[in-house]
Amino acid sequence: MLKRLDDNPGPLLNLAVKIDMELPYFWLSEEDNIILCGKVDWLEYLSESDSVHIIDFKTSKSEEDEKSMQLPIYHLLVHHCQKRKVAKASYWYLEMNDSLTEKTLPDLKEAETKILKVAKQIKLAKQLERFKCPTNGCRQCQPMEEIVSGRAEFVGISDFGQDMYVLPFKGEEKREGIVL
């Protein structure tokens, strides 16, 4: 993947925009006490229109599900956390492609409604201390399941105050280090 980027840097050669916040966030709903936060992989600056292009790097071997909420979340974050208009959004499947795959920009109002609905469900589940995975375990949940089951090793606290863990390799309980 790094070789692909080196050979085909594309938008990485262009100017970029950095959101001037350590962790970009905004109030999705003050009434419900819900904040939306996150970090966008890359914002290409489009000088001809003084706008930005959201680019999300993908390292998996499969394309992003059309139902994914990642682009709607990124669109809302970029819209609320910096002044430039969002002109377009793309995925860059680094395992498979030398260039970007442009996606249709999600409608901001629809994205906000959909994300707020899910955020309220998550908030309620957290308050009730009951979260049931609708798919009985998906690839997004597997790392958390490893942590909860005690198969991950706690290694410290991140700069954002988050617990950090090292997960075991698939099929291994613990790996032995190599003695040099």
Order of alpha helices (4+ residues) and beta strands (2+ residues): alpha-beta-beta-beta-beta-alpha-beta-beta-alpha-alpha-beta-beta
